[in-house]
Amino acid sequence: MNTDLSNRIAVVTGASAGIGESIARSLSTLGARVVLNARREDRLTAITNEINQNVNGDLALHCPGDAADPHTVESVLNRALDHFGREADLVVVNAGRGLDGSVLTSDPAQWEEMVRVNLLGAAHLMRSAARRMLSDIGDSDWRDRRRDIVVIGSNVGRHISPFSSMYGSTKFAVNSLAEALRREVAPKGVRVTLIEPGFVRSEFQEVAGYKPEWFETIVERIGPVLEPEDVARAVVFVTSQPAHVHINDLLIRPTRQEYP
């Protein structure tokens, strides 16, 4: 497996912290040129500067904005094309948000925003990235150049859990979209991969409204839980495969996580 990504142009959404930040850092360390997207411009600027200092080059740039906004999606992809001279060939659909609670207990005032970000935003990026990749492929070009759309789902998008069932329902939808898109674009040489992490320690839990003491009881029971770097390593693994090899789905859990 060749983990040299110096010929790849990547886009990572939700890159201001956690899994997205780790993915962006890992890809750039292996030579990929990366466009980072998230809402927090100050945080993106700091991460971009750190990446470029660490690699002694100009591999990273950022394009702040709401990843659920179709205009932002186009701006991010255009930024890659304009700055690096060709379309992105490694797009990580990572931006999303969680929500504590079930159908009965979660806050319904947050349902629409979660669906907008987790499902519609992901769909816009998957659609635009796939269209650009398809228009950039010659008859046999796919044999020589890898093109990847990596969708960060969740294991609760495959094994639903009552304590986060509204969030899980959006991930079920994203999982379905990823597989449907895979079937649509695979014959043209575009690889769509779904990565479904289990419990990962990041700021995700706090933003989603999960109580810190609840998460710590999870850590005590099944820990150590995953770190963002563990998911980033999985992204590197699947995107480093030869062009004729495709790992469709990858579910990654802490070793001691039995459920969900």
Buried (B, 14 or more C-beta within 10 A) or exposed (E): EEEEBEEBBBBBBBBBBBBBBBBBBBBBBBBBBBBBBBBEEEBBBEBBEBBBEEBEEEBBBBBBBBBBBBEBBBBBBBBBBEEBEEBBBBBBBBBBBBBBBBEEEBEEEBBEEBBBBBBBBBBBBBBBBBEBBBEBBEEEEBEEBBBBBBBBBBBBBBBBBEBBBBBBBBBBBBBBBBBEBBEEBEEEBBBBBBBBBBBBBBEBBEEBBBEEEEBEEBEEEBBEBBBBBBBBBBBBBBBBBEBEEBBBBBBBBBEEBEEB
